Amino acid sequence: MIKAKINEDQFQNPFVFKTEWKNAFTDAEFLKVFSSDILEHYIVNKRWYGGKASTLKYIEVIDSFKIVSKKNTYYGVLLEVNFKEAFYQHYFMPVSFMSEDELDTNTIIAPVKMGSQEGFLVDALHQEDFRKLLFDKIAGVADKGDTKVKFHRGKKMHDKEYVSSKFMGVEQSNTSIIYNGSVVLKIFRRIYISTNPDYEISRFLTERMNFKSSPEYKGSISVALSEGNMTLGLMQELVPNQGDAWAFMLEEIDRIFDNLKNKKIKTEKLPDIELFKRLKINEVPHEIIDWAGLSIFLRIHTLATRTAEMHIALGSDIHDTAFTPTTYNGDYTVWLKNRLTYQFQNRLNILENNLHKLDGLALELANQFLDNKKEIRKLFLDFDWTKMKSERIRIHGDYHLGQVLVNGEDFYLLDFEGEPESTIRDRKVKQPPLKDVAGMFRSFHYSIYATIFNNKDKYPYEQHELFHAGEVLFKYFVGVFLQTYTEVAQAGNLNIGYRKEIDFLLKYCILEKAVYELGYELNSRPRWAVIPLTGIASIMEFDSN
């Protein structure tokens, strides 16, 4: 079976090396062939490889370290992938050399002959012996070994004995392994010469703040380089859940739109409110409760509470400078404006180049966006730090419904890596907590429009009627979330400012998020560009007639 797989994969003959496996990564000939002929074929097809939109120039092994079990020698390999577009990315790949009878997988990197031994190079995570070795080292039952690699056991790590391991779901940008059905080890594939924010925040929330609404930190793997520490793996508890809040919300909104038909609701008769109007649940008009149901608003209330509690935890430490709240200043404002004006110009260029792909409402809104570009740019440049009375804190940074797990009537918040397009340094900049709130509001908006787009033949209404009903629903979701979030945050002494400042920051951050999304949609699914464009029009209060 394995031989057939190899032959399909353009490798007819094994790569032959004089060196033994135990010396492979000190052998110049092996390193040269491994990083070019072998890896260049292998890496470009992996789900976790983030350079698919760019042209690969060359791959270099920048460092490696041995991790040895009783039976095998494994290597942790740090790769620098250089692109013709003059940038590079770093990746982590654990590698093993196995004879055919030792293989646990048919996912082969390449057939090789090392010295006198024939076998295969494989991603070591596919070998159970290696997965057990990582667990034992984190749990502290195996020798920590190489001083370059640091295995840390968290205060809440109670599992001592390895029982089983399996991969979790589909491999995405990272690879996650479930151990003993109780903990998850996330191996970061794309790595940075800096501690990963997911590790930093996860450990801080568990060990310093005892925060209960995110998975407990259990341990980590890092490597100490002269330039700094790199996080390679993060172990957390496996939390019981019924899927993510995105899937949950799509089901809820589908039910709500079905109700339009079932209850024979006229969309134009739905009571409308202004965006950011705060509402207690008992202040939501009975027509809206009758249409959408009470339960969805109770769930939004809970999500808002957990979000505020996360921010209180992230902003209440006065000892650890990485997590101490700070005020606004000129340096932050320069950083913010540079970032946003660059991003805005980039999105304008993408929009102008893709206008021909748009029609109907999307084209109308795109032209409106282009006509008002000066006004939008001015809003980004109007950030005056001297008027800000609130504080900046470490935030989630990429907060949306997909980063939230549903646990019965409650929620767990996870994945603190930050915004994928941002540099690792930018992800650690303290920002207004309302940026996360804005991210969640954009996610609410998306879930409403995704439901309309994915079920357009199911609801017997014109598209403009569904869009109108969707916008009304969105404002009530925002109103209930905002009322709850503000109450809980202020009761927990989180300084988010007064009403005028909150509204300004929300408007600013939602606009930033929607402009960010516009580039993604135009590049991948232009029909959906109407979603961020509607968000921008709503925030800028453009006249839609």
Helices and strands as residue ranges (DSSP letters): H 2-8, E 15-17, G 21-26, H 28-33, I 34-38, H 39-43, E 56-68, E 73-83, E 88-98, G 100-102, E 108-114, E 117-123, G 124-126, H 128-139, E 149-153, E 165-167, E 174-179, E 183-188, E 190-191, H 197-203, I 204-208, E 217-225, E 228-237, H 245-262, G 267-269, G 281-283, H 286-292, H 295-314, G 321-323, H 330-354, G 355-357, H 360-371, H 373-381, G 385-387, G 401-403, E 404-407, E 410-413, H 424-427, H 434-454, H 463-491, H 499-524, G 526-529, H 530-540
